[in-house]
Amino acid sequence: MRRPAPGLRLFAQPPSAQRGAVLLVMVLVLLIGGAWFGLKLLGSARMAAPAGAHGLMAARDALLGASVAMVVAGVTSPGRLPPPDFLDPAEGPANYDGNINLACARAAWTNGAALPAVGGTLPADIRCFGRLPWASLGLGEFGAVPQADPQGIVPWYAISANLITGCIPALNPGVRNTAYTGFAAPATCKTVAQPFPWLTVRDYRGNVLTTRAAFVLILPGPSLGGQNRTPLPLQGPAAYLDAVTVTPGCNQPCVPGDYNNARFDWPNNVGLSFIQCAPPGSGTDAGFAQPYQCNDRLLYVTIDELMELAERRALQYASDRLQTFFATNFFFPYAAPHDPAAASGFGECQNGLLSGLIPHVKESSALDPLRCTHPAFDFDSANPPPLTFEAWFNTNRWGDYIYYAVAADCTQASPGASAAADCGGASGARLAAGAAANARALLISAGAPILAAPFAASRGAAQTRPSALVSNYLDSIENTNGDNRFDAPTTALSSAYNDKTLVVAP
């Protein structure tokens, strides 16, 4: 394993402690994702047979857990993903030890070739593709598998280069509305909204299932067609992953062509795709070149699903910061305006404002009469204020996506006497969100702007941000009508509604 770069963290615990850490991460994933997460991602598991499903889903959950909890090297914010385990000559000798390599291969890679270091920018032909880094993820059950893995038990793992080392400048819901328009130059990787395409996954007839996969897991299965999985030297993906030719005579719908799950030489990653193998007994017809030798099983997660999870993580984090603030000050902060032309400044705490964005921007002037005057908001002070956010939250501009509302009697104007106090003790000024009818503060993650029909009911047209209109942030009439009632946290998501409500303090 290559030595981690400064500031990156790896699991340092023994295997038993790693497994415990992963279990904690799984709990965190479930708490954040809830029922939506489990059902949504199961809908993305396209597997030819149930055998191996447990290993693939355990791998998926561990990767998502690491992304949420930021406990593995290379993961600097929710939504980033750890690099794979790959054959790196710098390890001397190269091996599959289950630990991540802080490096990825190039399109022209051959077995035994050196890997370029993964730094702040990446070349256009980078391929982040290798074995699941099971040891770094704490999945000790793979530890008994020989490194040569003759039975194909350890999943392989491909990740879009967009999600390695912060290549996308700000990883937040807005990335769901970006598009790949071509790679400008390696030096501009961190300034392009989407420098690389997402991964493509196809069904066994070549039909596209998605062009938006954030990562793909592939279970190789036993070797086929002369694949030689030698222990010395260890082999690359071609010894494990399979190729398929869908012929012009295939049963419609189908897309004839040559597909190879081990292919590296995709120009600039364009067209980079993975194909599911046919169910047992289905690969013998004239729609496939014979002999049909493919037993790879796939599971993938799209960038949309990944960002839903990252969004819930950021929302929970913001709630935790507000609760910490209350425990110190015995009141909640005022909100920040979402209007870019607001006199007090977009995203800056404004005295008396009960709803808007969570205050996340440093005040532009200490003399501004509209700024929050309590010392807790003095962003210009030499001492950090209680309401602060970690670098990942600010760098990825999560504050631009999180709407905040506070009850009038829980603000600076009427603080409580202790953390256990019921704010100022007033009545009739609380917030309602579904069954929570007496909330002191709540958050709503606005998600990505809805740009196409069916539009959000609140707007009736494409949403644009930043904006003076709350309907460009929130999607329902209830959330935008200006009263103290908001949608329940259990409100179903749809293509026209992506608000996610979280009660901070009932």
Secondary structure, 3 states (H helix, E strand, C coil): CCCCCCCCCCCCCCHHHHHHHHHHHHHHHHHHHHHHHHHHHHCCCCCCCCCCHHHHHHHHHHHHHHHHHCCCCCCCCCCCCCCCECCCHHHCCCCCCCCCCCECEECCCCCCCCCCECCCCCCCCEEEEEECCHHHHCCHHHHHCCCCCCCCCCCEEEECHHHCCCCCCCCCHHHHHCCCCCCCCHHHHHHCCCCCCCEEEECCCCCEEEEEEEEEEEECCCCCCCCCCCCCCCCCHHHCCCEEEECCCCCCCCCCEEEECCCCCCHHHCCCEEECCCCCCCCCCCCECCCCCCCCEEEEEEHHHHHHHHHHHHHHHHHHHHHHHHHHHCCCCCCECCCCCCCCCCCCCECCCCEEECCCCCCCCCCCCCECCCHHHCCCCCCCCCCCCCHHHHHCCHHHCEEEEECHHHCCCCCCCCCCCCCCCCCCCCEEECCEEEECEEEEECCCCCCCCCCCCCCCCCCCCCCCCHHHCCCCHHHHCCCCEECCCCCCCECCECCEEEEEEC
